[in-house]
Amino acid sequence: MQLTTSQSMRIKQALFEGILMVQRAMTFAGAVAALALLSGSGFAQEAAQARAATIIHAGRLLADASNGRVLTEQSILVGADGNIIAIRPGYITQDGATIVDQRNRFVMAGLIDSHVHLTHELGPNQLLDEVQLTASDAALQGAGYARVTLMAGFTTVADLGAPNDSIFALRRAIAERRITGPRIIASGASVTPDGGHGDANGFAPDVLNVLRSPSACSGADACRRAVRRQIQAGADLIKITATGGVLSNTAAGVEQQFNDAELQAIVEAAHAMGRRVTAHAHGAGGINAALRAGVDSIEHGSYTDAESLRLFRRNGAYLVPTILAGVTVEEMAERGGVLTPNQAAKAREVGTRMRQSIQNARRAGVRVAFGTDSGVSAHGGNAREFQFLVEGGYTPMQALAIGTVNAAAHLQLENVAGRIAPGYSADIIAVDGDPTRDVTTLMQVPFVMARGTVAKDE
C-alpha cells in the first residue's frame, strides 16, 4: 500500500508526539528521583524516627572513644531490632517511643571485657569444685555471673576457657534472650599441652585420668585435631595455653610449654577455619614463640621483652594485659587460704611483672585490648582494670578506648559494638560523673542497655 505524502506526515507527527510524551514522563520521574536524593537526609531522618522504639536522652555523650569527642544534649534513637538508628542533637520525642531519661548522666558505649571465665569464681573450694561440680552446675553458676557482669556495664565479653557444654549453652541462652547477660564470644575448653596449664594437675593419677582436658594434646597432628574439634564443638575463637600459668596446681613455672611445631600447627589449623587464636602466655620465651607462630593476641604477657614488643608491632597482635588478675592473686597469696603453695609461689612472682609489662607495651605502641581474667578476680569488679591502665600511663580517654573500640576490633566486632553509631548494636551505659577525668566512676554503673533492652536503670 502506497502512503500519500499527507498520510506519511500525519504518522510522523503522531510518532513525534508519542516520543515527547515518553520523554516528559521520564523527565518527571527523574526529577522526583533527584528531589529524593537532594532531600534524602531529611527523609531518612523522618523514616528513622518512625522506626524508633526507644529514645535515650543523653546529657553528655561519648559515642566513640577513639576520637574523644563528648557531645551534650543528644538523643539516641534505638529501633525495635535492638540496633541504633541515629543520633540527633537536642532532646527529641516521638509518639510511641519510650523515652529513657539520662540527661544528668554521662552516656557511652557498653564496656567489653576480652578475657573472663563466667562459669566459675576462684575461692577456697577451688580443688573440690573441680571434682564435685558438673557441667550443669557450671552453666547455672555462669548464668548468675553473667548477670552480675552485665549489671557492671559489660555488655560484651570473651569467655576464654570453660567446659564446652556449659559456656556454649550459656552463650545460646543469652543470645536467644532467655536469660540476662552480656554478648558472649566463647572459646570453650582451652587447647593445652598434656599436663600443661590448662590440663588437670595436682590430683591422684586415677583422678587425673577422669579430669583430663579433652583439648589436651601432644604433637603437631594431635594439636591440629584438638583445634578442629573445638571449632566443630562451637568455638568462636581458639584459646591456647602457650606457657605455664599461676593457677595450675603444679610447680612447672610460667615459661613455654607448647613447642614451636605445635604452636605453628595450632595457628594454621585455626586460621584455615576462620578462627583467631589467643594465647595465654607469661614467660618471654613462650610469648615470643606464640607471636612468631602467628597468634592474634597474647593474654597476660607478663614478661615481655624487646623481642616481644617488636613481634607485637610486626604482627599487629593485641596484648590483653589482665592486670587485675595479677593484683588479685598477689593479694590472695598474702592473705592465704585460697591458693595452694604452688599457686602462691607463682602469684608473688607474676603479679608485679604484669604492671611493668603494660608500661612497656604503652611506650612501644603495642595494640592493647581490655581484659581482666575475671573468675580469678570477682565477677562484677571488672572495671577496676581501668584504674590499673591509668596507673600504667594511659590517659582516661585512652583507657576508655581500650575497653570499647579496641576490644571490639580485637574480637572482630568493630562493626557491631564498641561505639554508639547508626547500625551498631544498642549496647549503652550511663554513669554519674565523668569517666574521661576519673575512670573509677565506671565502678558504679546505674544504667545498662544491652542489644536495645534496658537491663538496669537506677
Summary of the structure (lengths in Angstrom):
residues: 458
radius of gyration: 27.8
end to end distance: 90.9
largest distance: 115.1
contacts: 1661
relative contact order: 0.14
helix: 44%
strand: 21%
